Amino acid sequence: MAAAIVAACTAQTEEVPQTFPLENISISAGAPLHERLSRNKHRLEDTIYQPDMAIADSKDWPGDYVGRIILGTTLSSRALHEEPAFLPEILRRLPGSLNEKGYLGDDFSPEINEQQLSGHGWLLRGLCEYYKWKGDESMVPLIRTIVDNLFLPGAGKYGSYPIDPALHSNEGGEASGAINSSTSGWILSTDVGCLFIGMAGLVDAYEVLGDKKLRPVIEEMMERFLEIDLVGIQMQTHATLSALRGMLKYYSLTGEERWLKAAADRWAVYENEGMTCTYANYNWFGRKDSWTEPCAVVDSYIVAFELWKATMDPHYRDMAELIYYNALSNGQRDNGGFGCDNCPSPEDPFLKVIIPEATWCCTMRGGEGLPRVAESAWARKGSSLYVPFFFSGILNAPGLTVRERTSYPDRSLVVFTFEDNSAGVDRILVPELPWAEGWKVTVNDTETETVQEDGFLAICKTFASGDVVKVSFVTKRKIDEWNGRKRYFFGPLMQCTVTGSQERGIAAFKAVGHMMDPAVLTEGYSRRVLF
């Protein structure tokens, strides 16, 4: 059985915090994150994502659309503890849409179409997540056939993926990407490097199948990725971040430190060269005239959080929070979908909508991104319980039930109530936020000392049912520098002003991220990032 193989090939240990399954986490109804999850799931069950449209797969990006639907719907359903309305029918119809080799689209062999592998990266990930959720064994032969007949035939060729900038162009593909050229057996996309989205899907397949013959193929792909001059080739930032997400998962499965170091090094390039002033992304490295893409923002959150888990470096935790509140929260529209914006700069500080909703990609990626935010609310390492981010909700795991109440970041109070601790948790750790001061912690209304540890404050006690922990602090307004210019924040919330607003002074400041404000899509609406 494949599930048994998963355990056999997983090398994670208690040396790093481990998150809980989504089934153990409930975000409180009425909380902003719950509202975001609910609206996105509702959008993913709209007509354009139902079986007829899902199975009518893209000719240019085979596997992409249906794979993203399966992935996003699976995870959003798990996060909300709801059954998906149309997903079983999509999966029932899928086998009848495959070609004679068991995958979607044409057979391009002996050439390799990187858009086809990219699309099937999403399809592999969707099938794997559904399998891990439901234990549906009918997913396993679908996963294996795609791996055996589409990915493995490229073994020995991935090391020759073209990395000469002269052989690539990102002109003409616009937001949806398009085939641009063919060279040396490769059919190349304007989404430069999208092959490596396929690589990330192959890692998920390895996690499920446990088939060691996938390892040299995955490593051949990763080695080639690490040879790319990301800025020189103007690689798509989303493809880069997907590759890093896959690399970090591969590290978690193998324990090989070189992949962690490589991912951290490449993340630094993205943070310095691919991230906008509002913590979103330039669609391509070196193209600051392009647009943001919530697909990439989702992966940037996941990568930052996984780097924190692996290294315990608080910088990565802080980056994940800034990405969520500023970039991801800005890209979500009032219907629950996600769209693309421009890339403001000190020379052009106005943040504007470029694509109201990217229905073909970003809305579906929100179906993974928001559940991953929920999943990152709690983590455990031995008898220590970590709270990396503050969200109202309840953790209900075997032997451990803890309720959290907070209005953060609007208000600076978090209350934890232990309802069961037969699991023996004796420390709860909260992040020592760099934008907060004046910390006060009480246990059952008695002030208690804390211990600083890796950017967290540890509250030590063998907690009993009924114990109440209150954490309060003062959120600061602060200024930091970005490329030699100042940015203004209230806590983690980057500040802007709305064009045409009559308000003045501090009252005029608004958060760049918003709660799916419908005004954002009105004609002429813009926000001025404060530099």
QUIRA-V339073 format. One record per residue. N is the residue number from 1. RES is the residue in one letter. SS is DSSP state (2 for helix, 1 for strand, 0 for the rest). PHI is phi in radians with two decimals (* if undefined). BURIAL is + if it has 24 or more other C-alpha atoms within 12 Angstrom, else -. Layout:
BEGIN
N;RES;SS;PHI;BURIAL  N;RES;SS;PHI;BURIAL
END
This chain:
BEGIN
1;M;0;*;-  2;A;2;-1.09;+  3;A;2;-1.06;+  4;A;2;-1.20;-  5;I;2;-1.21;-  6;V;2;-0.95;+  7;A;2;-1.09;-  8;A;2;-1.21;-  9;C;0;-1.79;+  10;T;0;-1.72;+  11;A;0;-1.85;-  12;Q;0;-1.14;+  13;T;0;-2.27;-  14;E;0;-1.36;-  15;E;0;-1.29;-  16;V;0;-2.23;+  17;P;0;-1.11;+  18;Q;1;-2.05;+  19;T;1;-1.29;+  20;F;0;-1.64;+  21;P;0;-1.06;+  22;L;2;-1.03;+  23;E;2;-1.09;+  24;N;2;-1.58;+  25;I;1;-2.11;+  26;S;1;-2.18;+  27;I;1;-1.43;+  28;S;0;-1.09;+  29;A;0;-1.03;-  30;G;0;1.65;-  31;A;0;-1.27;+  32;P;2;-0.95;+  33;L;2;-1.13;+  34;H;2;-1.11;+  35;E;2;-1.13;+  36;R;2;-1.11;+  37;L;2;-1.05;+  38;S;2;-1.12;+  39;R;2;-1.18;+  40;N;2;-1.19;+  41;K;2;-1.08;+  42;H;2;-1.06;+  43;R;2;-1.12;+  44;L;0;-1.23;+  45;E;0;-1.89;+  46;D;0;-1.30;+  47;T;2;-0.93;-  48;I;2;-1.22;-  49;Y;2;-2.00;+  50;Q;0;-1.46;+  51;P;2;-0.89;+  52;D;2;-1.02;-  53;M;2;-1.34;-  54;A;2;-1.12;+  55;I;2;-1.40;+  56;A;0;-1.30;+  57;D;0;-1.22;+  58;S;0;-1.17;+  59;K;0;-1.19;-  60;D;0;-1.42;+  61;W;0;-2.24;+  62;P;0;-1.02;+  63;G;0;1.59;+  64;D;2;-1.20;+  65;Y;2;-1.13;+  66;V;2;-1.18;+  67;G;2;-1.13;+  68;R;2;-1.16;+  69;I;2;-1.09;+  70;I;2;-1.05;+  71;L;2;-1.11;+  72;G;2;-1.14;+  73;T;2;-1.21;+  74;T;2;-1.02;+  75;L;2;-1.29;+  76;S;2;-1.18;+  77;S;2;-1.15;+  78;R;2;-1.11;+  79;A;2;-1.14;+  80;L;2;-1.70;+  81;H;0;1.00;+  82;E;0;-2.20;-  83;E;0;-1.44;-  84;P;0;-1.29;+  85;A;0;-1.30;+  86;F;0;-2.07;+  87;L;2;-1.06;+  88;P;2;-1.01;+  89;E;2;-1.24;-  90;I;2;-1.03;+  91;L;2;-1.19;+  92;R;2;-1.15;-  93;R;2;-1.42;-  94;L;2;-0.95;+  95;P;2;-0.99;+  96;G;2;-1.27;-  97;S;2;-1.69;+  98;L;0;-1.38;+  99;N;0;-1.35;-  100;E;0;-1.15;-  101;K;0;-1.64;+  102;G;0;1.59;+  103;Y;0;-2.40;+  104;L;0;-1.69;+  105;G;0;1.58;+  106;D;0;-1.39;+  107;D;0;-1.60;-  108;F;0;-1.60;+  109;S;0;-1.03;-  110;P;0;-1.48;-  111;E;0;-1.29;+  112;I;1;-2.03;+  113;N;1;-1.65;+  114;E;2;-1.19;+  115;Q;2;-1.20;+  116;Q;2;-1.18;+  117;L;2;-1.20;+  118;S;2;-1.07;+  119;G;2;-1.05;+  120;H;2;-1.30;+  121;G;2;-1.06;+  122;W;2;-1.18;+  123;L;2;-1.13;+  124;L;2;-1.05;+  125;R;2;-1.13;+  126;G;2;-1.10;+  127;L;2;-1.11;+  128;C;2;-1.15;+  129;E;2;-1.15;+  130;Y;2;-1.15;+  131;Y;2;-1.08;+  132;K;2;-1.16;+  133;W;2;-1.35;+  134;K;2;-1.74;-  135;G;0;1.15;-  136;D;0;-1.35;-  137;E;0;-1.15;-  138;S;2;-1.20;-  139;M;2;-1.30;+  140;V;2;-1.09;+  141;P;2;-1.14;+  142;L;2;-1.13;+  143;I;2;-1.07;+  144;R;2;-1.12;+  145;T;2;-1.15;+  146;I;2;-1.08;+  147;V;2;-1.10;+  148;D;2;-1.21;+  149;N;2;-1.76;+  150;L;2;-1.96;+  151;F;2;-1.57;+  152;L;2;-1.14;+  153;P;2;-1.06;-  154;G;2;-1.49;+  155;A;0;-0.97;+  156;G;0;1.55;-  157;K;0;-1.83;-  158;Y;2;-1.11;+  159;G;2;-1.19;+  160;S;2;-1.89;-  161;Y;0;-0.92;+  162;P;0;-1.06;+  163;I;0;-2.14;+  164;D;0;-1.32;-  165;P;2;-0.94;-  166;A;2;-1.15;-  167;L;2;-1.63;+  168;H;0;-2.15;+  169;S;0;-2.60;+  170;N;0;-1.83;+  171;E;0;-1.42;-  172;G;0;1.64;-  173;G;0;-1.44;-  174;E;2;0.94;+  175;A;2;-1.29;+  176;S;2;-1.61;+  177;G;0;1.30;+  178;A;0;-2.72;+  179;I;1;-1.11;+  180;N;1;-2.02;+  181;S;1;-2.81;+  182;S;1;-2.35;-  183;T;1;-2.69;-  184;S;0;0.85;-  185;G;0;1.47;-  186;W;1;-2.03;+  187;I;1;-1.78;+  188;L;1;-1.82;+  189;S;1;-1.93;+  190;T;0;-1.22;+  191;D;0;-1.39;+  192;V;0;-1.01;+  193;G;0;1.54;+  194;C;0;-1.13;+  195;L;2;-0.85;+  196;F;2;-1.35;+  197;I;2;-1.18;+  198;G;2;-1.07;+  199;M;2;-1.01;+  200;A;2;-1.10;+  201;G;2;-1.15;+  202;L;2;-1.14;+  203;V;2;-1.11;+  204;D;2;-1.07;+  205;A;2;-1.10;+  206;Y;2;-1.10;+  207;E;2;-1.05;+  208;V;2;-1.40;+  209;L;2;-1.39;+  210;G;0;1.13;+  211;D;0;-1.56;+  212;K;2;-1.20;-  213;K;2;-1.26;-  214;L;2;-1.35;+  215;R;2;-1.08;+  216;P;2;-1.12;-  217;V;2;-1.24;+  218;I;2;-1.03;+  219;E;2;-1.23;+  220;E;2;-1.07;+  221;M;2;-1.13;+  222;M;2;-1.15;+  223;E;2;-1.06;+  224;R;2;-1.17;+  225;F;2;-0.99;+  226;L;2;-1.26;+  227;E;0;-1.52;-  228;I;0;-1.41;+  229;D;0;-1.42;+  230;L;0;-1.00;+  231;V;0;-1.33;+  232;G;0;-1.10;-  233;I;0;-1.53;+  234;Q;0;0.93;+  235;M;0;-1.18;+  236;Q;1;-1.10;+  237;T;2;-1.17;+  238;H;2;-1.13;+  239;A;2;-1.06;+  240;T;2;-1.07;+  241;L;2;-1.20;+  242;S;2;-1.10;+  243;A;2;-1.07;+  244;L;2;-1.16;+  245;R;2;-1.07;+  246;G;2;-1.13;+  247;M;2;-1.12;+  248;L;2;-1.21;+  249;K;2;-1.16;+  250;Y;2;-1.08;+  251;Y;2;-1.04;+  252;S;2;-1.15;+  253;L;2;-1.46;+  254;T;2;-1.88;+  255;G;0;1.28;-  256;E;0;-1.45;-  257;E;2;-1.08;-  258;R;2;-1.08;-  259;W;2;-1.30;+  260;L;2;-1.13;+  261;K;2;-1.08;-  262;A;2;-1.11;+  263;A;2;-1.14;+  264;A;2;-1.12;+  265;D;2;-1.11;-  266;R;2;-1.26;+  267;W;2;-1.07;+  268;A;2;-1.06;+  269;V;2;-1.11;+  270;Y;2;-1.09;+  271;E;2;-1.05;+  272;N;2;-1.50;-  273;E;2;-2.09;+  274;G;0;-2.10;+  275;M;1;-1.79;+  276;T;0;-1.38;+  277;C;0;-1.14;+  278;T;0;-1.80;+  279;Y;0;1.25;+  280;A;0;-1.58;+  281;N;1;-2.27;+  282;Y;0;-1.38;+  283;N;0;-1.04;+  284;W;1;-2.30;+  285;F;0;-1.02;+  286;G;0;1.38;+  287;R;0;-2.07;+  288;K;0;-1.33;+  289;D;0;-1.63;-  290;S;0;-1.58;+  291;W;1;-2.55;+  292;T;0;-1.48;+  293;E;0;-2.52;+  294;P;2;-0.96;+  295;C;2;-0.94;+  296;A;2;-1.24;+  297;V;2;-1.06;+  298;V;2;-1.00;+  299;D;2;-1.16;+  300;S;2;-1.14;+  301;Y;2;-1.09;+  302;I;2;-1.06;+  303;V;2;-1.12;+  304;A;2;-1.04;+  305;F;2;-1.19;+  306;E;2;-1.14;+  307;L;2;-1.14;+  308;W;2;-1.09;+  309;K;2;-0.99;+  310;A;2;-1.36;+  311;T;2;-2.00;+  312;M;0;1.07;+  313;D;0;-1.39;+  314;P;2;-1.10;+  315;H;2;-1.00;+  316;Y;2;-1.21;+  317;R;2;-1.06;+  318;D;2;-1.07;+  319;M;2;-1.09;+  320;A;2;-1.06;+  321;E;2;-1.15;+  322;L;2;-1.14;+  323;I;2;-1.11;+  324;Y;2;-1.12;+  325;Y;2;-1.33;+  326;N;2;-1.85;+  327;A;2;-1.55;+  328;L;2;-1.14;+  329;S;2;-1.26;+  330;N;2;-1.43;+  331;G;2;-1.41;+  332;Q;1;-1.44;+  333;R;0;-1.64;+  334;D;0;-1.21;+  335;N;0;-1.55;+  336;G;0;1.65;+  337;G;0;-1.36;+  338;F;1;-2.29;+  339;G;0;-2.39;+  340;C;1;-1.91;+  341;D;1;-2.18;+  342;N;1;-1.33;+  343;C;0;-1.98;+  344;P;0;-1.16;+  345;S;0;-2.60;+  346;P;0;-0.99;-  347;E;0;-1.33;-  348;D;0;-2.42;-  349;P;0;-1.43;+  350;F;1;-1.58;+  351;L;1;-1.58;+  352;K;0;-2.35;+  353;V;1;-1.36;+  354;I;1;-1.78;+  355;I;1;-2.22;+  356;P;0;-0.95;+  357;E;0;-2.64;+  358;A;0;-1.61;+  359;T;0;-1.11;+  360;W;0;-1.41;+  361;C;0;-2.61;+  362;C;2;-1.19;+  363;T;2;-1.04;+  364;M;2;-1.23;+  365;R;2;-1.20;+  366;G;2;-1.04;+  367;G;2;-1.17;+  368;E;2;-1.69;+  369;G;2;-1.05;+  370;L;2;-1.15;+  371;P;2;-1.07;+  372;R;2;-1.15;+  373;V;2;-1.10;+  374;A;2;-1.06;+  375;E;2;-1.11;+  376;S;0;-1.47;+  377;A;0;-1.24;+  378;W;0;-2.46;+  379;A;1;-2.64;+  380;R;1;-2.29;+  381;K;1;-2.39;+  382;G;0;1.07;-  383;S;0;-1.66;+  384;S;1;-1.76;+  385;L;1;-1.91;+  386;Y;1;-1.68;+  387;V;1;-2.09;+  388;P;0;-1.10;+  389;F;0;-2.46;+  390;F;0;-1.71;+  391;F;0;-2.48;+  392;S;0;-1.15;+  393;G;1;2.92;+  394;I;1;-2.45;+  395;L;1;-1.70;+  396;N;1;-2.28;+  397;A;1;-1.95;+  398;P;0;-0.95;-  399;G;0;1.32;-  400;L;1;-2.63;+  401;T;1;-2.27;+  402;V;1;-2.33;+  403;R;1;-1.82;+  404;E;1;-2.09;+  405;R;1;-2.20;+  406;T;1;-2.85;+  407;S;0;-2.01;-  408;Y;0;-1.01;+  409;P;0;-1.60;+  410;D;0;-1.20;-  411;R;0;-2.25;-  412;S;0;-1.87;+  413;L;1;-2.47;+  414;V;1;-2.28;+  415;V;1;-2.14;+  416;F;1;-1.98;+  417;T;1;-2.11;+  418;F;1;-1.44;+  419;E;1;-1.87;+  420;D;1;-2.74;+  421;N;0;-2.46;+  422;S;0;-1.19;-  423;A;0;-1.32;+  424;G;0;1.45;+  425;V;0;-1.12;+  426;D;0;-2.13;+  427;R;1;-2.60;+  428;I;1;-2.08;+  429;L;1;-2.05;+  430;V;1;-2.04;+  431;P;1;-1.22;+  432;E;0;-1.44;+  433;L;0;-1.03;+  434;P;0;-1.22;+  435;W;0;-1.86;+  436;A;1;-2.39;+  437;E;1;-2.62;-  438;G;1;1.13;-  439;W;1;-1.18;+  440;K;1;-2.43;+  441;V;1;-2.20;+  442;T;1;-2.18;+  443;V;1;-2.09;+  444;N;0;0.94;-  445;D;0;1.19;-  446;T;1;-1.89;-  447;E;1;-1.09;-  448;T;0;-2.33;-  449;E;0;-1.41;-  450;T;0;-2.17;+  451;V;1;-2.06;-  452;Q;1;-1.37;-  453;E;1;-2.72;-  454;D;0;0.92;-  455;G;0;1.42;+  456;F;1;-2.13;+  457;L;1;-1.88;+  458;A;1;-1.64;+  459;I;1;-1.90;+  460;C;1;-1.84;+  461;K;0;-3.06;+  462;T;0;-1.42;-  463;F;0;-1.27;+  464;A;0;-2.00;+  465;S;0;-0.99;-  466;G;0;1.73;-  467;D;0;-1.12;+  468;V;1;-2.14;+  469;V;1;-1.93;+  470;K;1;-2.02;+  471;V;1;-2.13;+  472;S;1;-2.24;+  473;F;1;-2.83;+  474;V;1;-1.92;+  475;T;1;-1.40;+  476;K;0;-1.70;-  477;R;1;-1.46;-  478;K;1;-2.53;-  479;I;1;-2.15;-  480;D;1;-2.25;-  481;E;1;-1.91;-  482;W;1;-2.37;-  483;N;0;0.90;-  484;G;0;1.43;-  485;R;1;-2.02;-  486;K;1;-1.56;-  487;R;1;-2.11;+  488;Y;1;-1.97;+  489;F;1;-2.37;+  490;F;1;-2.06;+  491;G;0;1.04;+  492;P;0;-1.47;+  493;L;1;-1.61;+  494;M;1;-1.18;+  495;Q;1;-1.78;+  496;C;1;-2.56;+  497;T;1;-2.16;+  498;V;1;-1.56;+  499;T;0;-1.01;+  500;G;0;1.55;-  501;S;0;-1.15;-  502;Q;0;-1.61;-  503;E;0;-1.26;-  504;R;0;-2.30;-  505;G;2;1.19;-  506;I;2;-1.06;-  507;A;2;-1.07;-  508;A;2;-1.41;-  509;F;0;-1.28;+  510;K;1;-2.21;+  511;A;1;-1.32;+  512;V;0;-1.02;+  513;G;0;-1.28;+  514;H;0;-2.45;+  515;M;0;-1.63;+  516;M;0;0.88;+  517;D;0;-1.19;-  518;P;2;-1.12;-  519;A;2;-1.11;-  520;V;2;-1.02;+  521;L;2;-1.65;+  522;T;0;-1.37;-  523;E;0;-1.08;-  524;G;0;1.43;-  525;Y;0;-1.29;-  526;S;0;-2.66;+  527;R;1;-2.21;+  528;R;1;-1.70;+  529;V;1;-1.19;+  530;L;0;-1.50;+  531;F;0;-2.06;+
END
